[in-house]
């Protein structure tokens, strides 16, 4: 059995979110690894899920616009939903799509910080 490379901060992966409950994000969708590579002992990663971009999201401070590009591997413009940050098992990560720029990752972590009241 070939071991998959470790999941790295700033990477975009297809992730299996189901089963989910209530208004939790569901199905297979792209998500961004935001956890520090050096944090944690369990095979878990903190991530922010992506959804199709809608113009109404531009008014919401917890959404970060991510245009599709070759480096990030997205096939359509997307929004990182920092309000639905999660810690999930590495076994839920299916395929790597690409990577964010440092500036995009900074914008997403700032949106997560705003959701939890961090300075």
Rosetta blueprint (number, residue, H / E / L):
1 X L
2 X L
3 X L
4 X L
5 X L
6 X L
7 X L
8 X L
9 X L
10 X L
11 X E
12 X E
13 X E
14 X E
15 X E
16 X E
17 X L
18 X L
19 X L
20 X L
21 X L
22 X L
23 X L
24 X L
25 X L
26 X L
27 X L
28 X E
29 X E
30 X E
31 X E
32 X E
33 X E
34 X L
35 X L
36 X L
37 X L
38 X L
39 X L
40 X L
41 X L
42 X L
43 X L
44 X E
45 X E
46 X E
47 X E
48 X E
49 X E
50 X E
51 X E
52 X E
53 X L
54 X L
55 X H
56 X H
57 X H
58 X H
59 X H
60 X L
61 X L
62 X L
63 X E
64 X E
65 X E
66 X E
67 X L
68 X L
69 X L
70 X L
71 X L
72 X L
73 X L
74 X L
75 X L
76 X L
77 X L
78 X E
79 X E
80 X E
81 X E
82 X H
83 X H
84 X H
85 X L
86 X E
87 X E
88 X E
89 X E
90 X H
91 X H
92 X H
93 X E
94 X E
95 X E
96 X E
97 X E
98 X E
99 X E
100 X L
101 X L
102 X H
103 X H
104 X H
105 X H
106 X H
107 X H
108 X H
109 X H
110 X H
111 X H
112 X H
113 X H
114 X H
115 X H
116 X H
117 X L
118 X L
119 X L
